Amino acid sequence: MSSHSPSQSNLAQIFISLQERSYSIMEMKTTFSIILILQLTLGAEGRNIDPPVQLEPYFPPAKPSLENLNAVCVHGNGRPRYPASCLPSSGYGYIRRAGTAVNRVEAWFSQCCQRGVAQGDQQILCCAKQAWETALSHFCIEEHGTMTLVHECCEKKGEERWNCFEKQAPNPSYQPLSGYTAPVIPPDRIFTWDPNTWGQRINPDVMLGLSFPPARPSVNNLKAACLYGSGRPRYPASFPSSSYAYARRAGKAVNRLESWLGQCCYGRLARGAAQILCCAEQAWETALAHFCIEEYSTKTLAHECCEKKGKERWNCFERQAPNPSYKPLSGYIAPIIKPDRIFTWKPNAC
């Protein structure tokens, strides 16, 4: 090691000095990069890291995107890891939690990129995003389990939390550290990618403009309703879990109807275009009826169409449908989502 590199005793003195100073929580957190680099310089198993090169921290990690996905996958071995042996044995809990989050996400990126878990850029990107969110979720859980102030992004919920971390990421392009080779650190938690959420991170406002309310099945759109079901959006349980209750109810209505349309079109419930259309109309009314029941179970204003009765309700939904021709979404493949309710077609009601 270069004579200019800090010694173990110097490093210990630095830690003692930091502890003795009246640092605020956030000030302590700003020492993250310097401390980690000093530690990595001394403990990276012979891998030399020049501290001035690595003054900028690698936490929080950037949100994976199509723009940085290649670097995420290709340069993983060139981005810092933080072995337990290179982190302070006591104190500096924030540093350990942040370093652990980086170790986890880098290991999980490797699963997404290289181990055949996902195929193609779109699936790999979806897997990487889930890994990123999962790693930061665990970080926030661990932050809230302390007696200190938590990271400011962890105080936010849903998309606001992810946007906060994304804005603070110091290495958005996932560039490697020159001359560095990362040690292999097995993750301390298991990550399992859920392919059913592939492509489903749809902004709730965009979702409402795309799919809800669904159009009334008719002679004019029945063919598209049956043929293009796998190309229209679905909204799995990973849809925002807070703040978007209306969007979740609307998403469930779409999921139910699309599943039930599949039963009408291909489930041998009905024979011939006339019966399939009757089945599809019943499925549409049933899905929206359940939606209205759920709307009235809340303490907020119900959808305006739900306030109407009979044909007026159905005509209201029909007028507001943004996709009356049931066209698919370009480049989209819907996941399979089993309906949470059973639909039974009543042919005698046709």
Salt bridges, closest charged atoms under 4 A:
GLU45 OE1 - ARG47 NH1 3.21
GLU106 OE2 - ARG79 NE 2.64
GLU133 OE1 - ARG201 NH1 2.88
GLU142 OE2 - ARG104 NH2 2.85
GLU143 OE1 - LYS29 NZ 3.19
GLU143 OE2 - ARG97 NE 2.64
ASP188 OD1 - ARG104 NE 2.71
GLU258 OE2 - ARG232 NE 2.66
GLU294 OE2 - ARG256 NH2 2.79
GLU295 OE2 - ARG249 NE 2.66
GLU318 OE1 - ARG216 NE 3.13
ASP340 OD1 - ARG256 NE 2.74
